[in-house]
Amino acid sequence: MSRESKLVFSSFPAFLAFGFGSGLSPKAPGTAGSLAALPILWFLQPLQMSPWFGLFILATFILGIYLCKVTSDALEVHDHGGIVWDEFVGIWLTFWMVPLTPLTLIAGFILFRIFDIWKPFPIGWVDKKVEGGFGIMVDDIIAGLFSLITLHILMLLLM
C-alpha cells in the first residue's frame, strides 16, 4: 500500500481531499476526481439552480482550504496530484444555474478539464504564485468560473 493510500484511508481530511479515494487513480487523478464529483452534483441538482448554491460553493471552498493544507502538509508535497477536492469544487461551480442534461454535463466537464489543464492567465499565474491550501483551491475555482461563464455563453448561443 502506498504512502498516499495509507494516509487516505487513515485520515478523514485526506479521504475528502483525495475525493473519496478518486485521487488515488494512477492515471489522470484530476480527471478521475472531476468525474467522481459529478454524481454528487446530481444529488445537489435542486440546490444548484438557486442562489443558495453559491453558499454551498463558498462553504466547500473554505473546507477545501483546510483539507488541502492538512493533506499536503502530511504528504510534504504542495498540491499533490492526488488532492482533488479542488476539482470537486471547481466542477460543481461550473454547473451553477446550468440545467443538468447529458449535453451540458459533457460540455461542462470538457470545459473544466480544458481550463484546469491549460491554465490560461490568470489560472497558471495563481497556480504558481499562491501557496498553501488557498493556493491549491483558488486556481480550480478560477477554472470553474471560466468554465461556468463559457458554458452559459454556449447555452445562450446554441439554445
Buried (B, 14 or more C-beta within 10 A) or exposed (E): EEEBBEBBBEBEBBBBBBBBBBBBBEEEBBBBBBBBBBEEBEEBEEBBBEEEBEEBBEEBBBBBBBBBBBBBEBBEEBBBEBBBBBBBBBBBBBBBBBEBEEEBBEBBBEBBBBBBEEBEEEBEEBBEEEEBBBBBBBBBBBBBBBBBEBBBEBBEEEE
